[in-house]
């Protein structure tokens, strides 16, 4: 049995809570006392109470399109991680496969969700996190399927290290190799044994060439990052990984950063924008990144910095060395959150969420010239009650919105076509 590292400082703040924006939950603090930096509010995961473990009671659902065009969907509900398949755009699903059950220990924070990918040989790989103790130390577990998601192996820990790991993000490359990145706290744990404690966490990553049976030794892309925000990841035209995340810069500034990860390792840390958000709280609001066919980086993020506040978009034509001036997403007076990007060729799609006090709405913009110009914002869908983040996936030449809602059910809507 693993020996868990105790973090007594975290326990001092275990009763501090963070109200996350637009469809989040009240999430217990993992580092220091949290307070909301946003005026946004929306129905929480406790709204429209649902007690089951099926998709109708899910708090988060993540899609992936298999090689045959079938929709694979992983979700968390009632402390259980499940996977099912759909051949009719999410109208009906196969009998759900229960991957694991962790009860209230399952990580269902507002930026947490199960991750799922599939390769060309019908191997399916899934990752999620759960809390190991009352101090909010988490463990990432993985499970594999060799029959297209009909059955899965027993879930097991991704790494041997006994400190906290959280927020996995998965990519499947064109050669069927797996890439996974996550927030890792082993350096924070080690620092607590010394005289100079560290803030936040670190960005760790690893790769697998055998469908997730084994992974190469994990490495760090950045030793200093926010500990409570998801990591955005995308493949560039060279099959290299580009990631975006909330880094901790000198002075406790939590701004967005991007990096390219090649077979040789992580390249330089590039700052996406100087927002100057100095905070010791966790925003629970990570970025999205999409790399177009020209290699251009497209990044969208949330900030409450002294230099800008809200949700913004910027792009880079030189792998993040420099970025364009940030452009606001949505109206300045609107409650905007959870932007998500997808790129194919020179086309880019952007969706985000807005809350007007009654309805959560999904809006979309499209660019056909690599983000140089954008269409007007278009309302795609709306719901009252709890809803998950909007996500985009590509199937052949279709672009589809994946959006889980409590009242109106799971929505899988075609929102664009690849020209």
C-alpha positions in Angstrom: 0.0 0.0 0.0 1.2 3.5 -0.8 2.1 5.9 1.9 0.3 9.1 1.4 2.0 12.4 2.2 0.1 14.5 4.7 -0.4 18.2 4.1 -1.5 19.7 7.4 -1.5 23.3 6.0 -4.2 22.3 3.6 -6.4 21.0 6.4 -6.4 24.5 8.0 -8.4 25.7 5.0 -10.5 22.6 4.3 -13.7 24.5 5.0 -12.9 27.3 2.6 -14.9 27.2 -0.6 -14.8 28.5 -4.1 -17.9 29.3 -6.2 -16.7 28.6 -9.7 -18.1 30.4 -12.7 -20.8 29.3 -15.0 -21.8 25.8 -14.2 -19.3 25.1 -11.6 -19.7 23.6 -8.1 -18.7 24.7 -4.7 -15.1 23.3 -4.7 -13.0 22.8 -1.6 -9.7 24.7 -1.4 -6.6 22.8 -2.4 -3.9 25.4 -1.5 -5.1 28.5 0.2 -8.4 30.2 1.0 -10.3 30.7 -2.2 -12.6 33.6 -3.0 -14.5 34.2 -6.2 -12.8 36.8 -8.4 -15.9 37.0 -10.7 -19.3 38.5 -10.5 -20.7 35.6 -12.5 -23.0 33.0 -11.1 -25.0 30.1 -12.4 -26.8 27.0 -11.3 -24.4 24.7 -9.4 -24.0 21.0 -9.8 -26.3 20.7 -6.8 -29.1 22.3 -8.8 -31.7 20.0 -10.3 -30.6 17.3 -7.9 -30.2 13.9 -9.6 -29.1 10.8 -7.6 -28.3 8.2 -10.3 -25.1 7.3 -12.1 -26.4 7.5 -15.7 -25.9 10.3 -18.2 -29.1 12.0 -17.1 -27.4 12.7 -13.7 -23.9 13.4 -15.0 -22.0 16.5 -14.0 -19.4 16.3 -16.8 -19.2 14.4 -20.1 -16.3 14.2 -22.6 -16.7 13.0 -26.2 -14.3 11.3 -28.6 -15.0 10.2 -32.2 -13.8 6.7 -32.9 -12.3 5.7 -36.3 -15.7 4.4 -37.5 -17.4 7.7 -36.6 -19.0 6.3 -33.5 -19.3 8.6 -30.5 -17.6 7.5 -27.4 -18.7 9.4 -24.3 -17.2 9.3 -20.8 -19.0 10.9 -17.9 -19.0 11.2 -14.1 -22.2 10.9 -12.1 -23.0 9.8 -8.5 -19.3 9.1 -7.8 -19.1 6.7 -10.8 -17.0 7.0 -14.0 -18.9 5.5 -17.0 -18.4 5.1 -20.8 -21.0 4.4 -23.5 -21.2 4.5 -27.3 -23.7 6.1 -29.7 -24.3 5.6 -33.4 -27.0 8.2 -33.7 -25.4 11.5 -32.6 -26.1 11.0 -28.9 -29.8 10.3 -29.2 -29.4 6.8 -27.8 -26.4 5.1 -26.1 -25.3 1.5 -25.6 -25.4 0.1 -22.1 -22.9 2.1 -20.0 -19.7 0.4 -18.9 -18.9 1.3 -15.3 -15.2 2.1 -15.1 -14.8 2.8 -11.4 -16.8 3.9 -8.4 -15.3 6.4 -5.9 -18.3 8.0 -4.3 -17.8 11.5 -2.9 -14.1 11.1 -3.4 -14.4 11.4 -7.2 -13.0 14.6 -8.5 -16.0 16.5 -9.9 -14.5 20.0 -9.6 -15.6 22.6 -12.1 -12.5 22.1 -14.2 -12.3 18.3 -13.7 -13.6 15.8 -16.2 -12.9 12.3 -17.4 -10.6 12.1 -20.5 -11.1 9.5 -23.3 -9.3 8.8 -26.6 -9.3 5.9 -29.1 -6.6 4.9 -31.6 -6.9 3.3 -35.1 -6.9 -0.2 -33.7 -10.0 0.3 -31.5 -7.9 0.6 -28.3 -9.6 3.1 -25.9 -7.8 4.8 -23.1 -9.5 6.7 -20.2 -8.1 8.9 -17.4 -9.8 10.6 -14.4 -8.9 11.7 -10.9 -10.2 11.1 -7.4 -9.2 12.5 -4.0 -7.2 10.1 -1.8 -7.6 12.0 1.5 -9.3 14.8 3.3 -6.5 17.2 2.4 -7.5 17.2 -1.3 -4.6 15.2 -2.5 -5.7 13.5 -5.7 -4.7 10.4 -7.8 -5.1 10.0 -11.5 -6.3 6.5 -12.5 -6.4 5.1 -16.0 -8.3 2.2 -17.7 -7.9 0.6 -21.1 -10.1 -1.2 -23.6 -9.0 -3.4 -26.5 -12.5 -3.9 -28.0 -13.6 -0.4 -28.8 -14.9 0.4 -25.4 -17.2 -2.6 -24.8 -15.1 -3.7 -21.8 -12.3 -2.1 -19.8 -9.4 -3.2 -17.6 -9.5 -2.4 -13.9 -8.5 1.2 -13.3 -5.0 1.8 -11.8 -2.8 4.7 -10.9 -1.0 6.5 -13.7 2.2 7.2 -11.7 3.9 5.6 -8.7 4.5 8.9 -6.9 2.3 9.3 -3.9 1.8 13.0 -3.9 -1.1 14.7 -5.6 -1.9 14.5 -9.3 -5.0 16.0 -10.9 -6.6 17.4 -14.2 -5.3 14.9 -16.8 -5.5 15.9 -20.4 -5.2 13.3 -23.2 -4.2 13.4 -26.9 -3.9 10.6 -29.4 -1.3 11.2 -32.1 -1.4 10.1 -35.8 1.0 7.2 -35.0 -1.4 6.0 -32.3 0.9 7.0 -29.5 -0.7 8.5 -26.4 0.2 11.8 -24.7 -1.0 12.8 -21.3 -0.3 15.9 -19.2 -1.5 16.8 -15.7 -1.0 19.0 -12.7 1.5 17.3 -10.4 2.4 18.3 -6.8 5.4 16.2 -6.0 7.7 19.2 -6.0 5.4 21.1 -3.7 5.3 18.0 -1.4 9.1 17.9 -1.4 9.4 21.6 -0.7 7.2 21.2 2.4 9.9 19.0 3.9 12.4 22.0 3.6 12.3 25.6 4.6 11.0 27.2 1.4 7.5 26.1 0.5 6.2 26.2 -3.1 3.0 27.6 -4.4 0.7 25.8 -6.8 1.8 22.7 -8.7 3.8 21.6 -11.8 2.9 20.7 -15.4 3.9 17.0 -15.9 3.6 14.9 -19.0 4.3 11.4 -20.3 3.9 9.3 -23.5 2.9 5.7 -24.3 3.6 3.7 -27.5 1.6 0.6 -26.4 -1.9 1.9 -26.0 -1.4 3.0 -22.4 -0.1 -0.3 -21.0 3.2 1.5 -20.1 4.3 5.1 -20.1 7.7 6.6 -20.4 9.1 8.3 -17.3 7.1 11.4 -16.5 8.8 14.8 -17.1 8.1 18.4 -16.1 7.2 21.0 -18.7 6.9 23.8 -16.1 7.7 23.4 -12.4 5.4 26.2 -11.3 1.8 26.3 -12.4 -1.7 26.9 -10.9 -2.9 23.7 -9.2 -6.6 24.0 -9.9 -7.0 24.7 -13.6 -7.3 22.3 -16.5 -4.6 22.1 -19.2 -5.4 22.7 -22.9 -3.6 20.5 -25.5 -3.5 20.3 -29.2 -1.4 18.7 -32.0 0.5 20.8 -34.5 1.1 19.9 -38.2 4.4 18.2 -37.2 2.5 15.9 -34.7 4.1 17.8 -31.8 2.0 18.8 -28.7 1.2 22.4 -27.9 -0.2 23.0 -24.4 -1.7 26.0 -22.7 -2.1 26.4 -18.9 -2.2 28.9 -16.1 1.4 29.3 -15.0 2.7 31.0 -11.8 5.1 33.8 -12.9 7.4 35.7 -10.5 5.5 37.7 -7.9 2.6 35.2 -7.7 1.2 36.3 -11.1 -1.1 33.6 -12.5 -1.2 34.2 -16.2 -1.5 32.0 -19.2 1.5 30.2 -20.8 2.0 27.9 -23.8 4.7 25.4 -24.6 5.6 23.1 -27.4 6.6 19.5 -26.4 8.7 17.6 -28.9 10.2 14.1 -28.7 13.2 15.8 -27.3 11.3 17.4 -24.4 9.5 20.6 -23.5 10.6 23.8 -25.2 10.6 27.4 -23.7 7.7 28.6 -21.6 5.9 31.4 -23.5 3.6 33.9 -21.9 0.3 34.2 -23.8 -0.6 37.6 -22.3 0.5 40.0 -19.5 -2.8 40.1 -17.6 -1.1 40.7 -14.3 -3.4 38.5 -12.2 -1.8 38.3 -8.8 -3.7 35.9 -6.7 -3.1 32.9 -4.4 -6.6 31.6 -5.1 -7.5 28.9 -7.6 -9.6 30.2 -10.6 -10.8 26.7 -11.5 -10.9 28.0 -15.1 -8.2 26.7 -17.5 -7.6 27.7 -21.1 -8.2 26.2 -24.5 -5.7 25.9 -27.3 -6.1 24.8 -31.0 -3.3 24.6 -33.6 -4.4 25.2 -37.2 -3.0 23.5 -40.3 -0.5 26.4 -40.7 0.9 25.8 -37.3 -0.8 28.9 -35.8 -1.7 28.8 -32.1 -5.2 29.9 -31.1 -5.7 30.3 -27.3 -8.7 31.4 -25.3 -8.7 32.0 -21.5 -10.3 33.6 -18.5 -8.6 36.2 -16.3 -9.2 38.7 -13.6 -5.9 40.6 -13.9 -5.3 44.3 -13.3 -4.5 44.8 -17.0 -7.6 43.0 -18.3 -10.6 41.1 -16.9 -12.9 38.7 -18.6 -12.5 36.0 -21.3 -10.0 36.7 -24.2 -8.6 35.2 -27.4 -5.1 35.6 -28.9 -3.1 33.9 -31.6 0.6 33.2 -32.4 2.2 32.5 -35.8 5.6 31.7 -34.3 4.8 28.8 -31.8 4.0 31.2 -29.0 7.1 33.4 -29.1 4.8 36.4 -29.6 1.0 36.6 -29.4 -1.5 39.0 -30.9 -3.2 41.6 -28.8 -5.9 39.9 -26.7 -9.4 40.3 -28.0 -12.4 40.1 -25.7 -14.8 37.2 -26.2 -18.5 38.3 -25.8 -19.7 41.6 -24.6 -17.9 43.2 -21.7 -21.1 43.4 -19.7 -22.0 39.7 -20.3 -21.2 36.8 -17.9 -18.8 34.9 -20.3 -16.9 31.7 -19.4 -15.6 28.3 -20.6 -14.3 29.2 -24.1 -13.3 26.2 -26.3 -11.5 26.2 -29.6 -11.1 23.7 -32.5 -9.1 24.2 -35.7 -8.8 22.4 -39.0 -6.8 23.7 -41.9 -7.3 27.5 -41.8 -10.7 27.2 -40.2 -11.2 27.9 -36.5 -14.3 27.5 -34.4 -14.8 29.1 -31.0 -17.6 28.4 -28.5 -18.2 29.9 -25.1 -20.9 30.0 -22.4 -22.9 33.0 -21.1 -25.3 33.2 -18.2 -28.0 35.9 -18.0 -29.4 35.0 -14.6 -31.9 32.5 -15.9 -30.4 30.7 -19.0 -26.9 29.4 -19.8 -26.4 30.0 -23.5 -23.7 28.6 -25.9 -22.4 31.1 -28.5 -20.1 30.4 -31.5 -17.9 32.3 -33.8 -16.1 30.9 -36.9 -13.0 32.0 -38.8 -12.1 30.9 -42.3 -8.8 32.7 -42.5 -6.8 31.4 -39.5 -8.3 33.7 -37.0 -7.6 37.0 -38.8 -11.3 37.7 -39.1 -14.3 36.2 -37.3 -18.0 35.8 -38.0 -20.6 37.5 -35.7 -21.5 35.5 -32.6 -24.3 33.0 -33.1 -26.5 31.5 -30.5 -26.3 27.7 -30.8 -28.2 26.4 -27.7 -29.4 27.4 -24.3 -30.8 25.8 -21.1 -31.9 26.6 -17.6 -30.5 24.7 -14.7 -27.1 23.1 -14.5 -24.9 22.5 -17.6 -21.4 21.4 -18.4 -18.8 23.2 -20.4 -19.2 23.3 -24.2 -16.8 21.1 -26.1 -16.1 20.8 -29.9 -15.1 17.6 -31.8 -14.5 16.8 -35.5 -16.0 13.9 -37.3 -14.9 13.6 -41.0 -15.9 17.0 -42.3 -18.4 17.9 -39.6 -17.8 20.1 -36.5 -20.0 19.1 -33.6 -20.8 20.7 -30.2 -20.9 18.4 -27.2 -22.9 19.9 -24.4 -24.3 18.2 -21.3 -27.4 19.8 -19.7 -29.4 18.6 -16.7 -32.8 19.7 -17.9 -32.5 19.3 -21.7 -30.3 16.3 -21.7 -27.1 15.6 -23.6 -26.8 17.6 -26.8 -24.6 16.7 -29.8 -25.1 19.3 -32.5 -23.5 19.9 -35.8 -22.3 23.5 -35.9 -20.0 23.6 -38.9 -18.4 22.0 -41.9 -14.8 21.8 -43.0 -14.5 23.4 -46.4 
